[in-house]
Amino acid sequence: MNALIICSNPKINTALCTQLKKYYHFHYIFTDGKELSLKISDVNFADIIFLSVCKEENNHWLLEQIRHSGSVIFLIGDDEKHAVLTYQYRFDGFIHVNHFDKDIEFCMENFALLSRRKKQLFAETFGRFNVFADQMVVNFHSAKSKELLALCIDRQGEEITIAEAVDILWPHRCYDDKVKSLYRKSVMMLKRTFKDIGVPDAFVTMRGSCCIRKDKFECDYFRFCENIAEHFHLFNDEYMFEYTWAEKTLVNLQEIKSNYLLKLQAAKSATSTSLNLI
C-alpha cells in the first residue's frame, strides 16, 4: 500500500512510520506540502494520506486537493483553530501528535473497515468488454468513456497520453482542440462513473495522461498474463472484439497461448521418452 505523509516535521514522520509498521506494509512518500503540486500523481496513487495541520504547518490549501483521494488522516497538535478547520473537509480520522499509539490503533481499525467495504471491480476482456462492481454490470455515461477505460485496462495500469488516446479512439480526427475536448469529456464521464459506483480512485488522471489503478481491478486478462498455467482456460481466443485496436493484443495473447501449448507438448514428449527408456 502507498502512504503519503504531508508533514515537514521529521520527528513526527519517524514516529508515524514506526507505528504504522505494526499494521501494514506501506510504501512511504514524503512531501512538505510545497512540493505537492509537482507530485500530484502521488496523491492519486495514495491509499492513505496523513496531513499535518499542526501549529507550525501551513497546509490548509491542500485540503481541497486531497479531500476526494484515499483515506485522509489528520495529524493535529494542540492548536484548536487548526483542528476545527479540518471539520469542513472529508476526513477518516485524527491522530494527535502526543497520543500516537492510541490514535493510530483506532485509525487503522477504521481504515481496515473502509478497505473491506470498497466495491470489488472485475473487468471482463475475453469476449466483449464489460466491467462489474460487486457482480453488477457497470453502466457507462458514453461509449467512448467505456472505450477509454478498455484502453486503460489493455495497458494494465500504464499511463496513456492524450495524444495516444486520441489517436486510438478517434483515428480519423485531426489532433486539434475539438478532439482534445472530446477526450476531456470522456475522462470527465469516466470519473463520474467511478464516483457514482463508489470507487473514485480506480481511475486516475494526471496532467496530459490517465490510467487505472491496476490493484483496484480483478481481470481475466491480468490473471492470464500473470499465471497462464493456472488461468489458461480463461482465454477463448477472443479479446474485446468490439474494438479494432484490441486486435494487436489478441495476436500477442494467441502467441502466448501457442508457446505455452508447445511447451506442454514438449514436456509431454520428454516424459514419454523417459518412460520408454526405462
C-alpha positions, 0 to 999 in steps of 0.5 A: 500500500502507498502512504503519503505523509504531508508533514515537514516535521521529521520527528513526527514522520519517524514516529508515524512510520514506526507505528504504522509498521505494526499494521501494514506494509506501506510504501512511504512518500514524503512531501512538505506540502510545497512540493505537492503540486509537482507530485500530484500523481502521488496523491492519486496513487495514495491509499492513505494520506496523513496531513499535518495541520499542526501549529507550525504547518501551513497546509490548509490549501491542500485540503481541497486537493486531497479531500476526494483521494484515499483515506485522509488522516489528520495529524493535529497538535494542540492548536484548536483553530487548526483542528476545527478547520479540518471539520469542513473537509472529508476526513477518516480520522485524527491522530494527535501528535502526543497520543500516537499509539492510541490514535493510530490503533483506532485509525487503522481499525477504521481504515481496515473497515473502509478497505473491506467495504470498497466495491470489488471491480472485475473487468471482463476482456475475453469476449466483449468488454464489460466491467462489474462492481460487486457482480453488477454490470457497470453502466457507462455515461458514453461509449467512448468513456467505456472505450477509454477505460478498455484502453486503460485496462489493455495497458494494465495500469500504464499511463496513456497520453492524450495524444495516444488516446486520441489517436486510438479512439478517434483515428480519423480526427485531426489532433486539434482542440475539438478532439482534445475536448472530446477526450476531456469529456470522456475522462470527465464521464469516466470519473463520474462513473467511478464516483457514482459506483463508489470507487473514485480512485480506480481511475486516475488522471494526471496532467496530459495522461490517465490510467487505472489503478491496476490493484483496484481491478480483478481481470481475466486478462491480468490473471492470464498474463500473470499465471497462464498455467493456472488461468489458461482456460480463461482465454477463448481466443477472443479479446474485446472484439468490439474494438479494432485496436484490441486486435494487436493484443489478441495476436500477442495473447494467441502467441502466448497461448501457442508457446505455452501449448508447445511447451506442454507438448514438449514436456509431454514428449520428454516424459514419454521418452523417459518412460520408454527408456526405462 
